Amino acid sequence: MTKTENPRLEGTLTAGMTKRSFLQSVGMVGGTAAVMTAMQGWNIGFASEMDRPPALSTDGKGKKVIILGAGLSGMVLAHEMSKKGYNCQIIEAMHYAGGRCVSARKGSTIEEVSGEKQTCNFADGNYINYGPWRIPAEHKSTIYYCRTLGVPLEVMINKSTKAYYYYENQGGPFKGKPVRQGDADTDFKGYSTELLAKVADQGALDQAISQEDKEKLLEHLKASGLIDRKELNYRANRARGHKVYPGAATNFGELSDPYTMADVFSIKNASRNETADHPAVMFQAVGGMDQIAQGLKRALSADTIRYNSEVTDIIQDDNGVEVTYKNTKTGAVDVEKGDYLISTAPLGVMANINTNLSEEFQAALKATRSSPACKMGVEMSHRFWEQEEMIYGGSSNTDITGQRLLSYPSGNMFGTAHGDTGVILGYYPTGASSIPVSNMSVAERIEFALAAGEKVHPGKYRKNFSGEAMSVAWHKMKYALAGWENWSRRGRSRAFPVMQKGDNRIFVSGNIASPALGGWMAGAIEGAWSTMEVIDKRVAEQA
């Protein structure tokens, strides 16, 4: 990301105090909401860069590239490199294209390593994205392919003020009680604004910022409408909303009363601000995120992807690469030869393949960390969250171990597209918290999801369950073995450069090639772009 410079800030801080240290001090007083408010007042912003694939300098005619995996990375590589004449052959272990960019709808199947198989029986038009969930505007690489391949996008509501915070593992008056996010967030921001304004007004920041910037900051805080201009106290306001809604004639409604400062500060998530890549409004592919993968698949020639092909051996020498694979349906073994190989397979899967990679390269691949992840789509026969609770999209956040959140669909709003049914993301734990859930049977997972959801929506969640659900534990999918993989700081500095340059004629790509974009579609896409450039340079050197 490239920070937008603001020359007006230069010289306004006292000697020995940086912008960062000042904002850290503000955060100690008012939390992250106060930090964001101060940054907004000074017009500090962020932007990203990569919006199209790199131009390759080499001619690939006569050169064959074997690509392991028909996920987004593998298909992007084949799509772009074939334009320069490379003969690209994708070898895919599954029976479909998309890798982890998948959605479940009627007829979809999921089978984990336990052998328990699920078949989706959602109502027509319903689906659950059990891979990627959202696209931020700053992920220009993802949007590039949606635009150029004709994959329609729609608004995905990432934050709904009517959704809930639910915490049962903390004290305070809200323990075990759903609290509207909008109420808690507005109160948190209001009290933070009050504290920051009073601190500034009383001169406590005079050693940190100039008088001019202090006045600008105070005016910005007062203009928010959250505090009164004279006493600087947080008060009931239209940002928080009404407990009695305005209506016709002389019904002006009644503003809702804020919670107390102490009560609001006891809510953990009340201080959580959306990051730049998790704004309130995002995007999703119409009809399911797998439509992005299908768009890439359509852009390839029909014989580019070889399905149901599990790679067992990869052997290279100075002249090329030989890949041995078996058909998972028939057991037949075959060999594919090429000039180069790019593996986009998850590294946990790659580790199960016999190779003659150098020890240094193998050590680099082992330096990554895999993240377990689970998702469950719970179909409801009635969109009660919309019609009875005014929740349209967004997520309710919880501290229920193994659940973490409930996310509401942004498609089929109001039930106008295909009826009153809808699918809620019933849980989405990652890391260690996902392990207990993943060890449950499918029936146990469904019961867990219903019990957790009932706490957030008492009397409604179980009542409206259609009886259909689909779950996945990505770390228990044979050809994934993780939700995604990450680099530690040490790994990024030492092992990543080794992996990035490849090992003679073998290269590793995919999401793992984008350390800053772990788990994102943009990471898979831009990882492919990065690998293309490395191979382009290698081919040029060997020409």
N, C-alpha and C positions, 0 to 999 in steps of 0.2 A: 504494500500500500504506500502511496505517496502522500505525505502530509501537505496540506495546503498552507503555504506560508502566509503569515499575516504581519506585514511590516509594522503595523500600528502597535504590536506588542513589544517590539524591540526597544530595550532601554527602560521599560516600565517597572522591572523588578529591581529590588535592591541588590547591592553587591553580595555575592555569595549565595543568592537564592535563584534557582532555575524555575522555569515554568512548571516543570514536573514536581519539584519540591513544594512549590506554592499550592498546586492542585492537591498534592498529598495531604497538606495541612488542612485544606478546605474539606477534604474527604473525612478527616478525623473528626471534624465538627459536624458536618451535615450529611455524610455518607456519599454514595456514588451519585445520588440524585443532585446533590449540591455541586459536585464536580461537573456533571453534565450541564447544569444550569450555567455555571461560570464559563465553561467552554463555549456554550451557545452565545453567551453575551459577548464573548471576544471573537466570535466567528471562526472558531477552529473546526476544521472538517477533515475528512479523509476520502480518498478515491482509489480505485484500482485501475489496472492498465490493460491486460491481455484481452483482446477482443476478436482475434482471428488467427488462424494457423500460420506458422512461419513459412516463408517462401524457401523452397529447397533449391540449392544451386546445382545439384547433380542430376544426371539422367539415369534413371533406374532400369532402362531397357536391358534385357538380358540378365537381370539380377532377380533372384527369387528370395522373398522374405517369408519365413514361417512365423506365424503369430499364434501364441498360445492364449486362448480365451477370447470368446466373442462378447465380452462386456463392452462398455462404452469405450474404454481405451483401445481394445483390440480392433473394434470396428472403425474408430477414428483413424487409427494407424493405417488400416487397409484402405479406407476411403481416400485419405490424403496422399498416401505414397503411391497408390495406383495411378493417380493423376500425373505423376512424374515417370510413369512407365514401369515401376516395380511390379513384379508378379507376386501378389500377396495371397497366401493361403492361411486361413484361420483354422486351427484345430480346437474344437470345443467339446468338453466332456459331457455337458448337459444336452438335452433335446431341444433347447430353445436358445435364442440370442438375448443378450441383455445382462448376463452375469447377475449382479446384485441390484440392477435397475429393473425391478419387477413389481408387478401388481397382481393381486389375487382377485379373481371374479369367477362367476359360475363356470365350473369345469376345471379350474386350476387345481393343481395338485402340489403338495409339499410332503417330502419324505426326508426326515432327519436320519442321522446315523443309527439311532435307536431302532429304526425299521418301522416306526409308527407312521402311517400314511394318512394324510388328510385330503379330502376333496371338497372344494368350495361349492357351496350351494346358496350363495347370496341371491337375492332377488335380481332380476334383470336390471342392468344399469348400475348396480352397486359394486364397489370394489374397495380394496384396501391397498395402499402403497406400503408394502412391507420392506421395501428398499428405500430409496430417496424419497423425501417428504416435501421439500420446498426448494425454491430457487430465489436467491436474493438478486436485486437489480444489479449489484456490483459483480455478479458472476457472468460477465459478458461472454465468456467462452461457451457456457451452456446456452445462453440466449442466442448466440451466433448460429448454432446448429438448429435450434428450434425455428429460427427465422429462415435460414437457407434451405432447410429440408421440409419446410411447410408443416411443422408440428405446432398446432394452435395452443396457446397458453391462456390461462385465465387467472384472475386474482385469487391468491391464497391468503386468507386472513390468519396471520400468525399470532396476533394478540387481540383478544376480545376483552373489553373492560367488564363485561358481564360474567365472564368465567370466574372460577373460584381459586382461592388458596385454601388448602385443607391440610392442617398439621395436627397430628396426634402424638408426636414424640417431643413436644415442647410444652412448657408451662404457659400460664397466662389465661386470660378470659376466652381466647379463641381456640383453645385446645379441643380438638374433635369437632369443630364447627366450621362449615364452609363459610368463607368470607369473600365477598365480591372483590375481584382484583382492582376494579376501578376505584372503589371506596378506599381500599388500603393504599393503593399507589398514589392517589391524589392526596390523601392525608400525609403519607410519608414525604411526598414532594412539598406539600404545604408547610409542614413543620420544619423540614430541612431549609426551605426558603426563609422561613421566619428566623431560624437560628443564624443562617448565613447573613441575612440582612442586619440583624442585631449586632453580630460580631463586627461586621464592617462599619456600621453606624457608630459603634462605641469606640472605634479607632484601633481595634485589635489587629487589623490588617495593614495598618499604616506603614509598618516596616517591610511589608511584603509587596505592596503594589503602590503605584503613584496615586495622587489625589484624583487626577483625571479619570483613571481607570476605576477607582473606588466609586466615583459618582456614576460612571456608566453602569457599573455592576449593580448599585443600589437602584438605579432607575429601571434596569432590566428586571430586577426582582419585584419591584413595586408594580410594574406593568403586567406582571403575570396574572394579576387579579386574585391571587391566592392570599395575599396579606393586605391589611389596611395600610394606607400610606402614612398615617401618623404614628400609630403605635407599633406597626410592623408585626402585628399578631396574625396568625393563621385563623381563618374564619370559614363559616359555611359559605359555599360559593357554587356557581353554576358548573364549574369544572367537575365538582363532585356529584352534582345532580340533585334530584328531588326525591323526597319520601312521599310527597303527594304531587302527582304530575299536573302541570298546568293544563287548562282546558278552555272551553268557550266562555264568553261573557267576562265576568269578574273573577274567574277562577285562575289565579296566578300561581297556584301550586304552593308547595312549601319545601324549602331547601332541606336536604338531609343534614343531620348533625354529625360532625366529624367524631371519630374515635379519639380517645385521649392520646397524647404523645407517647406515654409509656406503653400503652396497649399496642399502638401501631408499630413501635420500634421492637416489639416482641415477635412480630411476624417476620420470619426470615426472608421470605421472598419479596417483601414490600420494598426492599432496597435493591432488588435486581433490575437492572436496566438492560434493555435489548442492546446487543452489540450491533455493529454495522451490518453484519451478515445475518442478523436475526431481527429485522425491523418488523413493525406491526403489519405491514402489507408486503406480501411476497408474491411469488407466482408458482403455478403448477401446470402440468400438462393436462389438457382437457381429456377426461376419460381415463386418466391414470398415468403415472410417471413412466410406465413401460412404453408409452407411445414415443418417447424420445429414442429409446433403443430400437423400436420398430422403424422409426424414421431413418436411422442409420442403416439398419438392415436393408431397407428398400433401396438405399443408395448404392449398395454393393451388387455385383453380378451374382447370379443365382448359385454359382458353384464356389463362391469365395469361402463359405463356412462349411466345415465338415463336422457334423454333429455326432454325439454319442461316441466320442473318441477320447479315450483316457490315455494320456501320455505316460509312458513308463521309463523311457530312457532318452537322454539328450547327449549326444557325443559330438564334439567339434574337433577340427584340426585347422591348419592354416588355410585350407582350401574350401572349407564349408562346414555345414552342420547336418547331422543325421538324427532324425526324430523317430523313435519307435512308439507306436500307440496301438491300443486294442479297441475293438468295437465293443461297447458295453452291452449291446443287445445280443450279438452273436459270439463274442469272444475271439473273433478273427484278429490276427496281428498283422500290421502293415508298417511300412517305413516311408517317411517323407524326407527328401533331401532339399537343401537350400543353401544359399550363400550366407544368409544371416538368420538369426532367430531372435524374436522379441517375446519375452514371457510377460503377459499381463496377469498371470495366475496369482492368486494370493500367495504370499511367501510361505505360509503354512502348508499349502498344497505343493508348492515348488519343492519344499524340503523332502517330500515323499518320492520325488523323481530321481532316478539314478543319473548322475551327470559326471562329467570330468572337468567341472569348473575349478579354477584355481582356489587354493586354500584361502587366499586373501579375499577373494570375491565371495566365497561361501561364508566366511566370517562376517563380512559386511551385511549379507542378507539376514544373518542371525541376530543382528544388532537391533532389529525392530521389535516393537511390542504390539501384540495383537489385542484388540478390544472386543470382548464378548458383547453381544447385543440381542435383545429379544423384542418382538412386537406381536401384538394381537389385535385383530380387527373383530369388533363385536357388533353384529347387526341388530338394529332396533326396528321394531315394527311401527314405531311412531316417533316423529322428530320432536320429542318433548322438550329438548334443550332449546329449540328455537321457539316453539309455540307457547311454552309455559314459562320459560326462564330467560328469554330474549338473548340467548347465546348463539351467535352466528360465527362459526369458525373459532379459531383460537384454541387455547389449551387451559385446562385446570391443572394447577401444579400441586403436588402432594408430597408428603414425606413418608408415605406408606412404602416400606421396604419392598422392592421388586416392582413397584408400579411407576412412580415418579411423576407421571402426568396422564391426563385424558385429553385427547385431541379430537376436536369436532370437525366434521367435513365442511369444506368450502364449496363443494360442488352440490348441485341439485338443491340450492337454497329454496326454502319455503316448500319443498317437495313438488315443485312445478314440472320438473323434467321427467321423472319416472316414479311418481308416487311418494307417499309419506314416509317411506322407510329410509334408513341411512345407516352408515357404518362408522362407529366411533373407534378411534385408536385407544384400546382399553388399557394398555400399559406400554412403556418403552424404557426399561432399565438398561443401562450399559455398565460395562466394567464388572466388578465383583458382585454388585447387587443383582445382576442378571442370572447368576449361577443357580441360586435356589429355584427360581422360576423355571429355568430351562431344564432342571432335573425332574420337574413334574410331568405327569402324563398330560395329554391334550385335555382330557376331561378335568383334571385337577387345575390346569391353567385357566380353563374357562370359569371354574368355580372361584378361583382366586380373583380373576378380573371382575366378576360380578360382585363379589363381596367388597372389593375395593371401590368399585364404581358406586355401589349403594351408599357408601359413606359420603360421597360427594353429592349424590342425587338421591337422598333417602326417599323411599316409597315410589321411585320412578324407574330406577335402573333395571332391577330384576323384572319388574312388571312389564316393561316394554321390550325385553330381550326376545328376539324372534326365534331363538334356538340355534342360530347359525353363527359360527365364529371360525376364524383361521389364525393360527399362530405360527411363528417361526423363531427359532433360536439360531442365529447365523453361525455361531461357533460350533453348531452341531450339524451344519450342512456340509456334506462330504467335500464339495468342491469350493467351499468358502473358508470354513474353519475360523471365521472371525467376522465381526461386523465391518471392521476396517483395521488398518495397521498404522501405527505411529512411530515416530522417531523421538528418542530422548535428545536432550540438548547435546550430550556427548556423542550420541550416534549421528546427529546431523553434522557435527563438525569433523568427525573422523571416518565414520563408515559410509555416510551418504555419498561423498565424492567418489569413493571407490565403486559403489554400485552405479552411480550415474554414468561413469565413463564406459561401463560394460567390461566384458571379459573376452577379449579377442573378437569372436563373431557372435557372441551371445549378449543380449541386453535385457534389462528388466525395466518394465514400465508400469503404468497404471497409477492408481491413487498414491501408491507408495513413493512415486517420483515427484510428488508435490507435498513436501512436508508441512507447508502452511495451510493446506486444504484437505487435511485428513477427513475422510468420510463424506466428502462432497462430490457431486458429479463433476464440478469444475476441476477438482483435483485429478480425477481420472482423465478428463479431456486435456487439461494443460500438461499433465504428466506425459501423455502421448505426444503432444506437440514438442515437449522438451526432448524426448527420446528421438523424435524425427530429426531434430537438429544435430544431435550427437551422431546419429548414423550418417547423416548427410556429410558431416565433417569427416567421418571415418572413410566413407566411400571415396570422397575427394582425395584423401591422403593415399589411398590404395590404387587410385587410378593411374 
